[in-house]
Amino acid sequence: MPRHRIMKINTVIIASDHAGYKLKESIKKFLIKKRKNILDLGTKNSKSVDYPDFGHLLSRKIKNKKDHYGILVCGTGQGMVMTANKH
């Protein structure tokens, strides 16, 4: 039977575009209740922004950090996925 490794997460980094702002805030509240360390990279409101700016920012922050976990949120999920996959 395979052994499953439990990933120890020290910090959750989260970011969204304007369309994912409300969901990002809900996820952040949930994680805070679970006593996780959160680093919110934005956006800070629902005013229109360019999703790649936040996708690249988060992807650069978590690159090569095994104890960090990233969550990207946008309106459809497609834009953030394409951006993150470039890293």
N, C-alpha and C positions, 0 to 999 in steps of 0.2 A: 504494500500500500504506500503511495507517495506521501511524503511529508510536506505539509504546507507551512511556509514561512509566514509569520505574522510581521507585517511591515510596521515599524515604529515610526510614527509621523510626529515630528516636533512642531512643524509649522505648516499651516495651510495658507497658500497664497491664492487670492481670488481676484478676478477682474471681469468686467463686462463692458459691453457697449451700451448705448442708451436704451435699446430695446430689451436688454436683459437686466437692466438696473433693478427692477422690483424683485425679480427672482434671486438675483445676487444678494440683495439685502435679506431676503428670507433665509437663504442658505447660511449666510453669515450669522444670523441670530440663532439658528439651529446649532451651528458649530460652537458658538460661544457658550450655549447651554451645556454642550458636551465637554466644555473646558479645553478647547483647542486654542492654540495660539494662531491668530489670524493676522495676515498682512493684506489689507485691501488696497489694491493698486488703482481703483477707480472703475468706472467713472463715478462721480460723486452725486449725480442727479440724472434726470431723464432727458436732458438737452442733447441734441444730435451731436454725435462724435463719430470718428472713423474707427471701426472695430480693429483694423490691423495694428493701430498704435498700441492698443491694450493687449492684444494677442502676442505681439512681439515682446513687449515689456515683460509680461509674465513668463514667457518661454525663456527669455534670457536669465531671469531671476532663478528659475529652478534648474537650469542646465547644470548637470554634474553634482547635484545635491540630492543625496539618497534619503535624507530625512525631511525633505520638503515635498509637499503635494500641491498641485495646482488645479484650480477649477476656473474654466473660462465659460462665460455665458453670453450669448447673443440672441437675437430674435429667432433665428432658425437653427443655430448651431453649426451651420455649414461654413460660414465665414471664419469663425474662430478655429474650426478644425483645419481648414486649409492653411491658415496663418501658422498655427502651432506645428503643423507637419513640416514646415520649412526648416524647423530647428531640429 
